[in-house]
Amino acid sequence: MVYVEYRVLGHTGLKVSSFVLGTGTFGYWGNNTQKDCAPILDEALAGGINLIDTADVYSKGQAEEILGELLKGRRQDVILATKGGMPMGGGQNQSGNSKWWIKRAVEDSLRRLKTDYIDLYQLHQPDLNTGIEETLDILTDLVQEGKIRYIGTSNFQAWQVAEAQWTSERRNVARFVSEQSPYSILNRSIEFDLLAATAKYGMGVLVWSPLSGGLLTGKYRFGEAVSADSRAATFGGSLQSIVDPNREENRSKFEAIAKLQTLADEAGLTLPHLAMAFTQAHSSITSAIVGARTIGQLRETLKGNDIRLSNDILDAIDAIVPPGVTLDAMEKGWTPGWLQADKRRILR
């Protein structure tokens, strides 16, 4: 049964599913084997999802390798997106958006994915050490070689989106058609200016962490320990901090979640369905990425695809978490280097 609807990705004319299958749980980060991942991919495709998102850094390449095996014989049926630029080794140049690394990263992704082309190649994050001209030059070469169909960004700031678009126009090179950013009821920072920038330049927007790392599933409770099999316990690191019920900085988030749960109950919705429907309500959002670890999680999420929130419910959400506001800076996904002390202080 097809659950999802389809929307055009920016001005590309490419129709993509409103929900995207994220594969951050493919590999040792989550489902360790191809056998464990296969049913999730099958369920996603059966539900009408046609856009699959991955990255070279997910499980250090294992996610791409598993996906490459699972897509044998049906590669042409999906829009395959991956990302590059994050560290993939200990070498000085095994990361970033330089010509040297992006060329190699794309070739490595093609090999792991067992494909001749990538439908959407995205820069995983900005690289403050590399001029955008350099990056766009190599991406243009790869597009002309047929190894990439479209290019996109992830975790860019609004001014970086504008700079990239101006550069593409000025130099007559390939331009970014999409941006991938974190977005949820608890993390609305991209509403402040980024979504205005992407709309200005006709870019599609794919959002990740629509359930705020799992907080908006309702399974975490303030002051209570996380379950041993939860993603927070499994992943650790920053994700664990984001959902940590004992982290004092999270108190405001849990207070908001309690109000959101009441709102969902009154509307006859589950909290996750309310949260996912919220991401579908913004006119600038193309698709929301679902990173399910089990078929059950994916199936339950897809059941809420046709939910459309009324203005009254959206107004009530705005009263709990105002537009453009993020309750926890850690959820923004990428901390700009210019916030480091040595970049914002006069050295004495």
C-alpha positions in Angstrom: 0.0 0.0 0.0 1.3 3.4 -0.9 1.1 5.8 2.0 3.0 8.9 0.9 2.3 11.8 -1.3 4.8 13.2 -3.8 6.2 16.7 -4.0 8.5 18.4 -6.5 12.1 18.9 -5.3 12.6 22.7 -5.7 12.6 23.6 -9.4 14.1 20.3 -10.6 10.8 18.8 -11.7 11.8 15.7 -9.8 9.0 14.2 -7.8 10.0 12.8 -4.4 8.1 11.2 -1.6 7.1 13.4 1.3 8.8 11.0 3.6 12.4 9.9 3.0 14.1 6.8 4.2 17.2 7.7 6.2 19.8 5.0 6.5 21.8 6.3 9.5 20.7 3.0 11.2 22.1 0.8 8.5 25.3 -0.7 9.7 26.9 -1.0 13.1 25.3 2.3 14.2 22.0 0.4 14.3 21.0 -2.7 12.2 24.3 -4.4 11.8 23.7 -6.8 8.8 22.2 -6.6 5.4 19.6 -9.2 6.5 18.4 -6.8 9.3 18.2 -3.8 6.9 16.5 -5.5 4.0 12.9 -5.6 5.5 13.1 -1.9 6.3 14.1 -0.9 2.8 11.4 -3.2 1.4 8.7 -1.7 3.7 9.8 1.8 2.7 9.5 1.1 -1.0 6.2 -0.7 -0.6 4.9 2.4 1.2 5.8 4.5 -1.8 9.0 6.1 -0.6 11.2 6.7 -3.6 14.0 8.9 -2.0 16.7 7.1 0.0 19.2 9.2 1.9 22.5 8.0 3.2 26.1 9.3 3.8 29.6 8.0 3.5 30.2 8.6 7.2 27.3 6.4 8.3 28.9 3.4 10.0 32.1 4.5 8.2 30.8 3.4 4.8 28.9 0.3 5.8 25.5 2.0 5.3 26.4 2.7 1.7 27.7 -0.8 1.2 24.6 -2.4 2.6 22.4 -0.1 0.5 24.3 -0.9 -2.6 23.7 -4.6 -2.2 20.1 -4.2 -1.3 19.4 -2.0 -4.4 20.7 -4.5 -6.9 18.1 -5.0 -9.6 16.0 -2.0 -8.5 18.5 0.9 -8.5 16.4 2.6 -11.3 13.4 2.6 -9.0 14.8 4.9 -6.4 16.2 8.4 -6.1 19.5 7.8 -4.3 21.0 10.6 -2.2 24.2 10.5 -0.3 26.5 13.0 1.5 30.2 13.6 1.8 32.7 15.9 3.5 32.7 14.5 7.0 36.0 12.8 8.2 36.5 9.4 6.7 39.9 8.6 8.1 42.8 10.1 10.0 44.5 11.7 7.0 44.8 15.5 6.9 42.7 15.7 3.7 40.2 12.9 4.3 37.4 15.4 5.0 36.1 18.8 3.8 34.8 20.1 0.5 38.1 20.6 -1.4 38.4 19.4 -5.0 40.9 16.8 -3.8 38.6 15.2 -1.3 35.2 15.6 -2.9 36.5 13.9 -6.1 37.7 10.9 -4.1 34.7 10.8 -1.8 32.3 10.6 -4.7 34.3 7.8 -6.4 34.3 5.9 -3.0 30.6 6.4 -2.6 29.9 5.2 -6.1 32.0 2.1 -5.4 30.3 1.3 -2.1 26.8 2.0 -3.6 27.6 -0.2 -6.6 26.2 2.4 -9.0 27.3 4.5 -11.9 25.6 7.7 -10.7 24.3 9.4 -7.6 21.0 11.2 -8.0 21.6 13.8 -5.3 25.0 14.4 -3.9 25.0 16.7 -0.8 27.8 18.5 1.1 27.4 17.1 4.6 28.3 20.4 6.2 30.0 23.7 5.3 33.8 23.8 5.1 35.1 27.1 6.3 38.6 26.3 4.9 37.4 25.9 1.3 36.1 28.5 -1.0 32.7 27.6 -2.4 34.1 28.3 -5.9 36.5 25.4 -5.5 33.7 23.1 -4.3 31.3 24.1 -7.0 33.9 23.6 -9.7 34.6 20.0 -8.8 30.8 19.2 -8.4 30.2 20.7 -11.8 32.9 18.5 -13.3 31.3 15.4 -11.7 27.8 16.4 -13.0 29.2 16.8 -16.5 30.9 13.4 -16.2 27.5 11.9 -15.4 28.5 10.7 -11.9 26.1 13.1 -10.2 22.6 14.2 -11.4 21.9 17.0 -8.8 23.8 18.6 -6.0 22.6 19.8 -2.6 23.8 21.0 0.8 23.3 20.1 4.4 23.5 22.2 7.6 24.1 25.4 5.6 23.3 28.8 7.0 21.1 31.2 5.1 24.0 33.4 4.0 25.9 30.4 2.8 22.9 29.3 0.7 22.8 32.8 -0.9 26.6 32.9 -1.4 26.5 29.6 -3.2 23.6 30.6 -5.5 25.4 33.9 -6.4 28.6 32.0 -7.1 26.8 29.5 -9.4 25.2 32.3 -11.4 28.3 34.4 -11.6 30.5 31.5 -12.7 27.9 29.6 -14.7 28.4 26.4 -12.8 26.1 23.8 -11.3 23.9 25.1 -8.5 22.5 23.5 -5.4 18.9 22.4 -5.7 18.3 21.3 -2.1 19.2 21.8 1.5 19.0 19.2 4.3 18.6 20.6 7.8 17.4 19.5 11.3 13.8 20.6 12.0 11.2 19.7 14.5 8.6 21.3 16.8 11.4 21.6 19.4 14.0 22.9 16.9 12.5 25.6 14.7 15.7 27.6 14.0 15.6 27.2 10.3 12.3 29.1 10.2 14.1 32.3 11.2 15.9 32.8 7.8 17.1 29.6 6.2 13.7 28.6 4.8 13.2 32.1 3.4 16.6 31.7 1.6 15.8 28.3 0.2 12.4 29.6 -1.0 14.0 32.6 -2.6 16.2 30.4 -4.7 13.7 27.6 -5.4 15.5 24.9 -3.4 13.9 21.8 -2.0 14.3 21.2 1.7 14.8 17.8 3.3 14.6 17.8 7.1 16.2 15.4 9.5 15.5 14.6 13.1 11.8 15.5 12.8 11.2 13.6 16.1 14.0 15.5 17.8 16.2 12.5 18.3 13.3 10.5 19.6 12.1 12.9 22.2 8.9 13.5 20.3 8.0 9.8 20.4 7.2 10.3 24.1 9.3 7.4 25.2 11.7 9.6 27.2 10.6 11.1 30.6 12.3 13.8 32.6 14.1 12.3 35.6 13.9 8.8 34.3 16.7 6.6 33.0 16.6 5.7 29.2 16.0 2.1 28.3 19.0 0.0 27.5 17.8 -0.6 23.9 17.0 3.1 23.1 18.9 4.9 20.4 20.2 7.3 23.1 21.8 4.5 25.1 23.1 2.8 21.9 24.5 5.9 20.2 25.7 7.9 23.2 27.6 11.2 22.5 25.6 14.2 21.5 22.4 12.3 20.8 22.5 11.0 24.4 22.8 14.5 25.7 19.9 15.8 23.5 17.5 13.2 25.0 19.1 12.8 28.4 16.2 13.0 30.9 18.6 14.0 33.7 20.2 16.9 31.8 19.0 20.1 33.4 19.2 21.9 30.1 16.5 19.6 28.7 13.9 20.5 31.4 12.3 23.1 29.1 12.0 20.5 26.3 10.3 18.0 28.5 7.9 20.7 29.8 7.0 21.5 26.1 6.6 17.8 25.3 4.1 17.4 28.1 2.0 20.3 26.6 2.4 18.8 23.1 1.2 15.4 24.4 -1.9 17.0 25.8 -2.5 18.8 22.5 -2.1 15.6 20.6 -4.5 13.7 22.9 -7.1 16.4 22.5 -6.7 16.2 18.7 -7.0 12.4 18.7 -3.4 12.0 17.5 -0.3 10.3 18.7 2.6 12.6 19.6 4.8 11.2 16.8 2.1 11.8 14.2 1.6 15.3 15.5 5.3 15.9 15.2 5.7 14.5 11.7 2.5 16.3 10.5 4.1 19.6 11.8 7.0 19.2 9.4 4.6 18.6 6.5 2.7 21.8 7.2 5.4 24.3 6.3 5.2 25.4 2.7 9.0 25.4 2.2 9.5 21.8 3.4 9.7 19.1 0.7 10.2 15.9 2.7 11.0 14.7 6.2 13.6 12.0 6.7 12.6 8.9 8.7 15.4 7.0 10.4 13.5 3.9 11.6 15.3 1.0 13.1 12.4 -1.4 12.8 9.5 -2.1 10.3 7.1 -1.4 13.1 8.5 2.1 13.6 8.5 2.9 9.9 5.0 1.5 9.4 3.6 3.5 12.3 5.2 6.7 11.0 3.9 6.2 7.5 0.4 5.8 8.8 0.4 9.4 9.7 1.4 10.7 6.3 -2.0 12.0 5.4 -2.6 13.9 8.6 -3.0 17.6 8.0 -3.0 19.9 11.1 -5.6 22.6 11.4 -4.7 26.3 11.9 -5.9 26.0 15.5 -3.5 23.1 16.2 -0.6 24.9 14.5 -1.4 28.1 16.5 -1.4 26.0 19.7 2.0 24.5 18.8 3.3 28.1 18.1 2.2 29.0 21.6 4.2 26.2 23.1 7.4 26.7 20.9 7.3 30.0 19.0 8.3 30.1 15.3 12.1 30.3 14.8 12.9 29.2 18.3 15.1 26.3 19.3 14.9 25.0 22.9 18.4 23.4 22.8 21.3 24.7 20.8 22.7 21.1 20.5 19.9 20.2 18.2 21.0 22.7 15.5 23.2 20.0 14.0 26.3 22.0 13.2 28.1 24.5 15.3 29.8 27.2 13.1 33.5 27.5 13.6 33.1 31.3 14.0 31.5 30.7 17.5 34.8 29.3 18.8 36.5 31.6 21.3 39.5 32.4 19.2 37.3 33.5 16.3 35.1 35.9 18.3 37.7 37.5 20.7 40.5 39.9 20.2 43.6 38.0 21.2 45.5 39.6 24.0 
